[in-house]
Amino acid sequence: MDQSVEKLKTTFELLPDWEERYRYIIDLGRKLEPLDEAERNEATRVRGCMSQVWLVADETSGDQLHFRGDSDAHIVRGLIGVLLMIYSDKTPREIADTDIQQIFTDLNLEQHITMNRRNGLYSMVETIQRHAAERLAS
């Protein structure tokens, strides 16, 4: 399993309750790479989120995709941080092959976020997977 996903799972297991896990998630959001104001636009905005969410995909050497994101809501910024731990700096094939449903199940994440946030989380996943699919097709 990927080291960043393993680290995420281990950290969640070490935290005693969901209040602590939420703090950890919010802290992940505080550590996001900043987006330039020009990158907060309609082309990078994720649809399907109640909050404002932007995701930017940068290509790196070695055919990897590096993602950056931001939101106007603290917990959503943290969820972006979770997704970036899972998906960022991976090849399009690795992204396409990621079993996100299993990872969310292992983290017990879906049971502890609201339906609206869950929908937004999956909208972000779809955006990331779309970027990977576009790279695989080219």
Sequence and secondary structure as in RCSB ss.txt:
>XXXX:A:sequence
MDQSVEKLKTTFELLPDWEERYRYIIDLGRKLEPLDEAERNEATRVRGCMSQVWLVADETSGDQLHFRGDSDAHI
VRGLIGVLLMIYSDKTPREIADTDIQQIFTDLNLEQHITMNRRNGLYSMVETIQRHAAERLAS
>XXXX:A:secstr
  HHHHHHHHHHHHSSSHHHHHHHHHHHHHTS    GGGSSTTTB TT SS EEEEEEE TTS EEEEEEESSHH
HHHHHHHHHHHHTTB HHHHHH  HHHHHHHHT GGGS HHHHHHHHHHHHHHHHHHHHHHH 
